[in-house]
Amino acid sequence: MTEVSIMEEARGVRYWLMKTEPEAFSISDLRRKKRAHWDGVRSFQARTQLQAMRIGDLALFYHSSTEPPGVVGLCRVVREAYPDHTQFDKKSQYYDARAKKDAPRWFMVDVEFVERFPTMVTLADIKADQALETMLVVRRGQRLSVQPVEAGHMRHILDKARAKTEL
């Protein structure tokens, strides 16, 4: 298991929340594959977040568009941003006719599985916790699929996730 520690913070590890629909790609899929690319991001703000990620950064794996939505695990960035191949594939739902191989518009990172939590920390759990009231994911209108997470919030979510007993 990975602990969010003072040592990680001293090394410059940053923390993120990455949303995915479990029908498209779930924590179980990542666990089975061990490592995967995070493609299909089509928001300029989220793209900027992907480009800011560094090898070793940790991300909360968040299942969205499900009932209930919430954080189900942890992954680690193992490859920094590079062009998302789906933007060039005319058969892909993520195809972008404006993207050119010599001028890509969209990027992805590779992540590896770290941990599946014993139980989901639901969005309702996060919203009900005063210690997490400033997390971006709880802000009205905040729908970014990739967003930064403060170190204190990361520690708190991990503590909540590991304190629960069933998924």
Stockholm file with secondary structure:
# STOCKHOLM 1.0

chainA/1-167         MTEVSIMEEARGVRYWLMKTEPEAFSISDLRRKKRAHWDGVRSFQARTQLQAMRIGDLALFYHSSTEPPGVVGLCRVVREAYPDHTQFDKKSQYYDARAKKDAPRWFMVDVEFVERFPTMVTLADIKADQALETMLVVRRGQRLSVQPVEAGHMRHILDKARAKTEL
#=GR chainA/1-167 SS CCCCCHHHHHTTCCEEEEEECTTTSCHHHHHHHSEEEECCCCCHHHHHHHHHCCTTCEEEEEECSSSSCEEEEEEEEEEEEEECGGGGCTTSTTCCTTCBTTBCCCEEEEEEEEEEEEEEEEHHHHHHCGGGTTCGGGSTTCCCSEEEECHHHHHHHHHHHHHCCCC
#=GC SS_cons         CCCCCHHHHHTTCCEEEEEECTTTSCHHHHHHHSEEEECCCCCHHHHHHHHHCCTTCEEEEEECSSSSCEEEEEEEEEEEEEECGGGGCTTSTTCCTTCBTTBCCCEEEEEEEEEEEEEEEEHHHHHHCGGGTTCGGGSTTCCCSEEEECHHHHHHHHHHHHHCCCC
//
